[in-house]
Amino acid sequence: ETLTVVIFGATGDLAKKKLFPALYELLYGCPEAPLLPASTRILGFGRARVELGEFLAKQCVNVTGPRRADFLSRIAYFQ
């Protein structure tokens, strides 16, 4: 079972401060984790032209934890 989470406005403040950290917690951080399927993918859409590495560095700065690299590998960004 695959789940794809689509975030419109992925370069915004809400995604940075709330959405990406919450998705990390649902996948890895909470005691009952994972609460989302192990094959979950995250697609971010925004108006800004940004390279993926730059996007992840800026928007996922609030994502912390031992599985951060695995979480970041699930994310794609499109303009």
N, C-alpha and C positions, 0 to 999 in steps of 0.2 A: 504494500500500500504506500503510495507516494502522495505527499502533500506539498503543494506549492503555495507559499505565502507571497502575495503581491503587495508591495508598499508603494503607493503613489505619493510623490513628494518626499522621496527617500533622502534628499539632500537637506531636508529641513530640520529644525530644532526638535520637533516632536519625535521624529525617527531616531535622532541622535541620543536624546535624553531618556526616552521611554520605550520605544518599540524594539530597537535592537537589543538592549539589555533584557527586556522582558522575554523576547524570543530565546535568548541564551538560557535564561533561567528555566523556561519551559522544556528546553532540550536537555540541559545538563545540570542545572543548579538546584532545583527543588528536591526535597526528599523523595518524592514519588516519580522523579524523572526517569525516563522521558515521558512527558505528557503529550508530546507530538511524535508522529512516526519517525523512526530512525532515518528514513530517507527524505526527510523534509528539505526542500530547497527554498531559498528566499530570493525573490526578484525585486530589485528596487528600480523605480522609474523616477526620473527627475528632469527638469528643464536644462540644467547645467551640463555642459560637456566636461566630463571628468574621467580620468583614467581609473580603472578599478582599484589599483593600489592606493592612489591618493584618496579615493572615496572611502575605502575601508579604514585608512589611517585617521581620517577626519570624523567619519560618522560612527565608528565603532570604538571610539576612545573610552567610552564608559562600559564597555564589555570587558569584564575581568574574570579570570578563572583558569583552571588548568587545561580546559578543552577549548580555549579561545581560538587556536589555530584551526582546529577541526570546524568550529562554528564559522569562521571567516571563509573557509573553503566552500561553504554552502551558498554563499552570497554572490549574486551577479547584479550588475548595474547597467541600465540602458537609458539613453536619452531619447 
